[in-house]
Structure formats: C-alpha cells, structure tokens
Amino acid sequence: MSLSGIAFTQNSKENKIVDYIDRDNKKDEVTLKRSSGNSDEYFELQFRFSDSGKKITTKGHYNFSSFICMIPLPDEVSEKNVSFLKKLAKELMGLAFQDSAGSELQWFDEILENKTKTNDSSLVDFKSFFKPVWTSSFPDYKQRFATLISSKMAARMASCFLKDNDISYEKYLTGYFGNNQGKSVCKSEISNNHATLCTTNHGVFLKRGTSYSWVFINDLSLFGFGSEKLRWPSLRSADLYNDSLIAINIYSATSEQNALYFVNINSCQLLRLNNDFLGIDIIDSVKIVGDKVQLISKAREITLLLKDIFSL
C-alpha cells in the first residue's frame, strides 16, 4: 500500500529537515511523512534539491512482525554525509545511526545470499548457509540502530523486506529493532567444551570459549513463518547437541503452529522441516538421541534420521 492511499489520521506525523543533503554547499530539504496503524508503519520522503531543482519522492514500509525496516534513498544522498544520516535516522525511526551493519544484519544477509531452492514436497522446506561471526563481547541483543546499506547487500535485503515497494534504489537507510528480543537466558549444555547456548524471545546465539555468535533470528519476512507482532515471543525451545547441532522450535501465535529448525555450526547449515510433508502442525518437544530425531506431539510421534535431514 502506498502512502498516497493513506489518510494521515491513524497515527501520523510530518516534519522537515533542512540540510546540505547532496553536499554542494547549498541547503536542501526533505519532508518526512509517517503514518502507522496496528501492524504497519508507512514512510514517505519528499526530497527537494536546491541547486538542480530536482524533486524526488521515496516510500518505505515497516511491518511490526519484522526486526528490519528499510527506506530507499536517492543517489543524491551521500554515504559520507553522516551528519544528515544521523538526523534522518533519529527523526524517521527514532534510532541512532552507526557506520557498520552489525553482526545481526550480516547474519540476515548471509541467509538471504545463500538460500537454496527447496521442493514443497520435500522433508526440508527452507535451506541456507551462513558463516558464524564470532565476537569477543556478549551481544547487545536489545540494541536498536540504523545504518546505510548499499550494493548487493541492499538488493538482497530489499527483495525480502520491501516486497511491495520499489527495490530499484542503490542505498537504503536500514533500521534494526533488537529491543524486541526481550530477555536472554544462557545455559551450559556441554561444559567440557565450554559451549553455552543463549536464547532470547526470537533468537539464539552461542558462546564458545570467550567468543559469541548469532546463529538464528526468527523473522516473519525472512522465513515466512512467525507471529504478526514481535511482542509475542516465538522461540519455544532451543537445545544444543554434540557442541555443534542446535534444534530450534519456533511457535507462531498467529497460526498456532510450530516450525522446527536445525543449525549445524560445523557445516554452517540452517534447515527447516516441512510440516506439510510430515503431516504435523504442533511440536511439543524435540529429542535427539544418537543419529535420530524424535518429534513429539499430543497427536503422534515421528522419528527421523539426521542423515536424511542434512543430505537434502
């Protein structure tokens, strides 16, 4: 839905920034319009550049089921104009601007870049790869920030998070709303190898020795499965096996269904089991014993071989 089709009466705001936007020493301006409802927020940016007289309008859309909001910017906005980008991020998203994308956005980008096509009639209906980014500090999992992404990363991210908008731009002001991760719980699963699994309302990160890495963040726009509001926790359980295999049980409050994901840290794989193929909607618990996976629900129990899952 475009902003032109919305009356700015739900929860609307309009303001203006006057700055040297294109860095030609002449003041330009951008009018910012925002309108939000129960589940979405819409943005319209009306740029007017004084030297060329050019007027450019871009539009963005943020769904409250997602951690990521992307707003296209015209070429005239320089990535070197950090002072303007800071003002724009603050006025538009209420976020502090930072130069780097951060490990969270890098994780999203790698999942999108390495996603492989799966068969709807297959045991696995989502498959991708990622390289864990290990850091020496405990993740600031509730952080909120905005950054500028461009080039191939922008194209991949925009195709996922701007489905109903123009994805032809080269750069996007991108916000990440980590405050929706809620609280974290960490538990040592394999003490001999110093492996610790930490979970939030929607994500999983791993500690090995003194290093930390995100391995999973549930997002409805990315996976096509989740709840319509991030304030509803989606992570039901996560368990670590053999210091490398993680079973993650995700629940959708919207559809009242579960989805089971597996992350193999050694092979860098992320897979999701196909509920339709298995004929099961609710997964109450998961057990991995040896080379077998047991899916347990009130209706039935299913036993699968790990080699059958990861060979697909």
Backbone torsions as a table, in degrees:
resi	resn	phi	psi	omega
1	MET	NA	134.2	-179.9
2	SER	-91.0	161.1	179.3
3	LEU	-66.3	-26.2	-179.9
4	SER	-64.2	-21.1	179.9
5	GLY	-95.0	7.8	-178.3
6	ILE	-116.8	129.5	170.4
7	ALA	-80.7	128.7	-174.6
8	PHE	-78.1	66.9	-177.1
9	THR	-127.6	-15.5	-177.9
10	GLN	-64.5	-63.4	176.2
11	ASN	-157.5	80.1	-167.7
12	SER	-110.2	155.8	179.8
13	LYS	-151.0	140.4	177.3
14	GLU	-138.5	131.6	175.0
15	ASN	-150.2	178.4	-172.9
16	LYS	-136.8	142.9	173.8
17	ILE	-117.2	127.2	174.6
18	VAL	-109.5	122.2	-174.1
19	ASP	-160.7	172.7	174.6
20	TYR	-86.1	72.3	-167.8
21	ILE	-64.1	-45.2	-178.0
22	ASP	-96.4	10.1	173.1
23	ARG	60.2	39.8	177.3
24	ASP	-108.2	14.6	178.8
25	ASN	68.4	17.1	172.7
26	LYS	-124.2	135.3	-173.8
27	LYS	-70.9	130.2	175.6
28	ASP	-111.5	177.8	177.6
29	GLU	-146.8	153.6	174.3
30	VAL	-136.0	129.1	176.1
31	THR	-95.4	126.3	-176.5
32	LEU	-106.0	126.4	176.7
33	LYS	-121.7	133.7	178.8
34	ARG	-131.1	140.7	174.3
35	SER	-143.7	128.5	-176.9
36	SER	-128.3	149.9	176.1
37	GLY	-122.5	-148.9	-177.1
38	ASN	-75.1	-28.7	-174.0
39	SER	-132.2	-4.5	-175.2
40	ASP	-141.9	158.7	171.7
41	GLU	-133.3	137.3	-177.2
42	TYR	-118.2	143.7	-177.4
43	PHE	-127.2	143.7	171.0
44	GLU	-136.4	128.2	-179.8
45	LEU	-116.8	118.6	-179.4
46	GLN	-108.2	102.9	-178.5
47	PHE	-90.1	142.0	171.7
48	ARG	-135.9	115.3	-177.1
49	PHE	-98.7	122.2	-169.6
50	SER	-68.4	-38.1	-174.8
51	ASP	-69.9	-49.2	-177.9
52	SER	-88.1	-17.5	-175.7
53	GLY	75.2	5.2	-176.6
54	LYS	-71.1	140.0	175.3
55	LYS	-119.0	127.9	-178.3
56	ILE	-131.9	133.3	177.4
57	THR	-118.3	128.5	174.2
58	THR	-121.1	155.7	-177.0
59	LYS	-132.7	145.1	177.7
60	GLY	-138.3	165.4	-176.0
61	HIS	-145.9	133.3	177.9
62	TYR	-123.6	125.1	176.8
63	ASN	-99.1	133.4	-173.6
64	PHE	-70.8	-1.1	175.7
65	SER	-86.4	-4.5	-172.7
66	SER	-116.7	153.7	175.1
67	PHE	-82.6	-13.2	-169.1
68	ILE	-120.9	136.0	175.2
69	CYS	-125.2	129.9	-178.8
70	MET	-124.1	133.3	179.5
71	ILE	-128.5	119.7	-178.0
72	PRO	-68.4	145.1	177.2
73	LEU	-124.7	143.5	179.7
74	PRO	-71.0	163.2	-178.7
75	ASP	-59.6	-27.6	-177.6
76	GLU	-64.6	-20.4	177.9
77	VAL	-82.6	114.1	-177.0
78	SER	-83.6	138.7	176.2
79	GLU	-66.7	-15.0	178.2
80	LYS	-83.6	-12.0	-179.1
81	ASN	-85.9	68.3	-174.0
82	VAL	-65.1	-35.3	-178.7
83	SER	-62.0	-40.1	177.4
84	PHE	-70.1	-42.1	180.0
85	LEU	-61.7	-35.5	176.4
86	LYS	-64.0	-43.6	178.2
87	LYS	-63.3	-43.5	-177.5
88	LEU	-64.5	-45.1	179.6
89	ALA	-62.1	-39.9	-179.3
90	LYS	-68.6	-47.4	-177.0
91	GLU	-69.8	-38.4	-172.3
92	LEU	-86.2	-42.3	-173.8
93	MET	-117.0	-10.7	-175.6
94	GLY	70.4	28.9	-175.0
95	LEU	-119.5	151.3	172.5
96	ALA	-79.3	141.8	-178.5
97	PHE	-92.4	138.7	175.0
98	GLN	-132.4	155.3	-174.2
99	ASP	-72.0	-36.5	-173.9
100	SER	-98.2	157.1	-178.3
101	ALA	-74.2	-24.5	-179.0
102	GLY	83.6	158.1	-176.0
103	SER	-66.5	-28.5	-179.8
104	GLU	-66.2	-49.2	179.7
105	LEU	-67.3	-32.7	175.7
106	GLN	-62.6	-39.5	178.6
107	TRP	-62.9	-48.2	178.0
108	PHE	-56.5	-45.0	-176.9
109	ASP	-64.1	-41.3	180.0
110	GLU	-67.2	-38.4	177.3
111	ILE	-61.8	-42.3	178.8
112	LEU	-68.4	-42.0	-177.4
113	GLU	-64.7	-37.2	-173.0
114	ASN	-104.1	9.3	178.4
115	LYS	-64.3	131.9	179.8
116	THR	-112.3	150.7	-177.9
117	LYS	-70.3	136.9	178.2
118	THR	-121.5	162.1	179.7
119	ASN	-92.0	132.5	-179.9
120	ASP	-60.5	-23.3	-179.2
121	SER	-98.5	17.0	-178.1
122	SER	-98.6	161.9	177.4
123	LEU	-63.0	-31.3	-179.9
124	VAL	-112.1	128.0	-179.3
125	ASP	-114.9	2.9	171.3
126	PHE	-146.4	132.3	-178.1
127	LYS	-147.9	132.6	176.7
128	SER	-156.6	177.3	179.8
129	PHE	-134.4	151.5	174.1
130	PHE	-154.6	153.8	177.1
131	LYS	-102.6	115.5	-178.7
132	PRO	-56.2	136.2	175.8
133	VAL	-101.5	108.2	-175.2
134	TRP	-92.0	132.3	177.7
135	THR	-124.0	161.9	-175.3
136	SER	-90.2	-5.2	-177.6
137	SER	-118.4	152.2	177.4
138	PHE	-60.9	129.4	-175.4
139	PRO	-59.4	136.7	172.2
140	ASP	-82.2	76.8	-167.3
141	TYR	-68.9	-16.2	178.3
142	LYS	-97.1	9.4	-174.9
143	GLN	-67.2	145.6	174.3
144	ARG	-120.2	132.3	179.6
145	PHE	-157.0	164.7	172.5
146	ALA	-125.9	148.8	177.6
147	THR	-149.3	171.4	178.2
148	LEU	-108.4	124.5	176.4
149	ILE	-118.3	149.2	-176.0
150	SER	-146.9	-177.1	175.7
151	SER	61.2	-143.4	-173.2
152	LYS	-65.5	-36.8	178.3
153	MET	-60.4	-42.3	179.3
154	ALA	-62.3	-42.1	-179.3
155	ALA	-63.4	-43.2	179.9
156	ARG	-65.6	-47.7	-176.9
157	MET	-66.0	-42.4	-178.2
158	ALA	-65.0	-34.9	179.7
159	SER	-64.2	-23.4	179.9
160	CYS	-94.2	-42.8	-170.9
161	PHE	-102.9	0.2	175.9
162	LEU	-132.1	52.5	-172.7
163	LYS	-63.2	-33.6	-176.0
164	ASP	-103.1	15.1	-177.0
165	ASN	-126.8	175.0	-179.0
166	ASP	-72.3	120.0	-178.9
167	ILE	-109.0	24.7	-176.2
168	SER	-90.6	-2.9	-177.8
169	TYR	-78.2	162.1	-177.5
170	GLU	-92.3	-21.9	-175.8
171	LYS	-141.9	150.0	-175.9
172	TYR	-140.0	133.3	168.0
173	LEU	-75.7	120.0	-171.3
174	THR	-122.1	125.4	179.5
175	GLY	-105.5	142.5	175.4
176	TYR	-122.0	126.1	-174.3
177	PHE	-109.6	74.1	-177.1
178	GLY	-71.6	-11.9	178.3
179	ASN	-59.9	-21.0	179.3
180	ASN	-77.2	-1.7	177.7
181	GLN	-73.9	-15.1	178.6
182	GLY	69.8	-144.9	-178.6
183	LYS	-91.9	162.9	177.7
184	SER	-113.8	148.7	176.0
185	VAL	-131.6	125.1	-179.7
186	CYS	-116.9	139.1	179.5
187	LYS	-142.5	135.8	177.9
188	SER	-76.8	122.8	-178.0
189	GLU	-100.8	-39.3	-178.8
190	ILE	-133.2	89.0	-170.4
191	SER	-66.1	-30.8	-178.2
192	ASN	-62.5	-31.8	-179.4
193	ASN	-103.2	9.1	177.6
194	HIS	57.0	37.7	178.3
195	ALA	-96.8	127.7	-179.8
196	THR	-128.9	130.5	179.4
197	LEU	-100.8	128.7	179.2
198	CYS	-120.3	135.1	-178.3
199	THR	-124.3	152.7	172.3
200	THR	-122.7	-168.9	178.6
201	ASN	-63.5	-25.7	-175.6
202	HIS	-137.4	0.4	-172.5
203	GLY	-140.3	170.8	-179.9
204	VAL	-137.5	130.0	169.3
205	PHE	-130.5	155.7	-170.9
206	LEU	-119.3	143.6	173.7
207	LYS	-113.8	128.4	173.4
208	ARG	-127.3	115.0	-174.7
209	GLY	65.2	-116.3	178.4
210	THR	-112.3	15.2	-177.5
211	SER	-113.3	151.2	-177.6
212	TYR	-127.8	148.8	176.5
213	SER	-152.9	136.3	170.1
214	TRP	-68.7	136.5	176.6
215	VAL	-123.4	-12.1	-179.4
216	PHE	-164.0	134.3	171.7
217	ILE	-137.7	116.5	-177.8
218	ASN	-79.3	130.2	-178.6
219	ASP	-146.7	126.7	-176.1
220	LEU	-60.9	-38.8	-179.6
221	SER	-66.8	-35.1	-178.2
222	LEU	-76.6	-49.2	-172.2
223	PHE	-99.0	-12.4	-176.2
224	GLY	70.8	15.0	179.6
225	PHE	-144.4	131.0	179.4
226	GLY	158.1	-166.8	-179.6
227	SER	-102.6	159.5	-176.9
228	GLU	-75.1	-14.6	178.5
229	LYS	-131.4	132.5	179.9
230	LEU	-72.4	-13.9	176.7
231	ARG	-71.4	-10.5	174.2
232	TRP	-95.1	109.9	-178.3
233	PRO	-56.7	137.9	-178.2
234	SER	-109.2	-18.6	-176.8
235	LEU	-85.3	112.7	179.6
236	ARG	-85.3	-43.0	178.6
237	SER	-160.4	157.3	173.8
238	ALA	-149.4	131.4	-177.4
239	ASP	-135.3	143.1	-177.6
240	LEU	-106.9	132.8	-179.7
241	TYR	-126.3	134.9	174.0
242	ASN	55.6	28.9	174.0
243	ASP	67.1	6.0	-177.1
244	SER	-145.4	-25.5	-176.7
245	LEU	-102.0	126.3	-179.4
246	ILE	-119.1	127.6	174.7
247	ALA	-103.3	124.5	-174.2
248	ILE	-123.0	119.0	-178.7
249	ASN	-102.5	113.7	-176.9
250	ILE	-106.8	138.6	-179.5
251	TYR	-118.7	136.1	175.8
252	SER	-104.3	114.0	177.7
253	ALA	-68.8	-21.7	-179.3
254	THR	-74.1	-48.9	-177.2
255	SER	-97.7	-8.1	-177.4
256	GLU	55.3	47.0	177.7
257	GLN	-131.6	165.3	176.2
258	ASN	-113.5	156.5	170.7
259	ALA	-135.1	135.7	-177.5
260	LEU	-109.4	122.1	179.1
261	TYR	-111.2	149.4	173.1
262	PHE	-123.6	134.5	174.4
263	VAL	-120.5	122.9	174.7
264	ASN	-106.2	109.0	-175.7
265	ILE	-66.2	-36.6	-177.4
266	ASN	-68.8	-42.1	-179.5
267	SER	-93.7	-4.6	177.8
268	CYS	63.3	29.9	-179.4
269	GLN	-98.1	147.3	170.7
270	LEU	-129.8	123.3	-177.3
271	LEU	-130.3	154.2	172.7
272	ARG	-129.5	134.0	177.4
273	LEU	-74.2	146.7	-178.2
274	ASN	-89.3	107.1	-178.4
275	ASN	-61.3	-39.3	-179.0
276	ASP	-63.7	-40.2	178.5
277	PHE	-64.4	-39.4	-177.8
278	LEU	-81.5	-18.5	-178.2
279	GLY	69.8	39.8	-178.0
280	ILE	-143.0	137.8	179.7
281	ASP	-108.1	-37.9	-176.8
282	ILE	-109.8	126.8	176.1
283	ILE	-116.5	108.0	-176.9
284	ASP	-76.7	-37.4	179.8
285	SER	-156.9	161.2	-178.9
286	VAL	-131.3	136.4	175.6
287	LYS	-131.9	136.6	174.1
288	ILE	-117.4	117.1	180.0
289	VAL	-124.0	112.4	-178.3
290	GLY	65.0	-121.2	-179.5
291	ASP	-103.0	16.6	-176.5
292	LYS	-119.3	146.4	176.2
293	VAL	-114.4	127.6	178.0
294	GLN	-109.8	120.4	175.0
295	LEU	-100.5	122.9	-173.2
296	ILE	-118.2	127.6	174.4
297	SER	-139.8	171.0	179.6
298	LYS	-65.4	-29.4	-177.0
299	ALA	-79.6	-40.4	-174.1
300	ARG	-165.9	171.1	173.6
301	GLU	-122.8	140.4	-179.2
302	ILE	-126.6	133.8	177.0
303	THR	-115.0	128.7	-179.2
304	LEU	-126.5	155.8	174.8
305	LEU	-94.6	135.0	179.6
306	LEU	-58.8	-36.5	-179.2
307	LYS	-64.8	-30.5	177.8
308	ASP	-71.9	-33.5	179.6
309	ILE	-71.6	-49.0	-173.2
310	PHE	-85.6	-4.1	176.2
311	SER	-87.2	-8.8	-177.1
312	LEU	-83.7	NA	NA
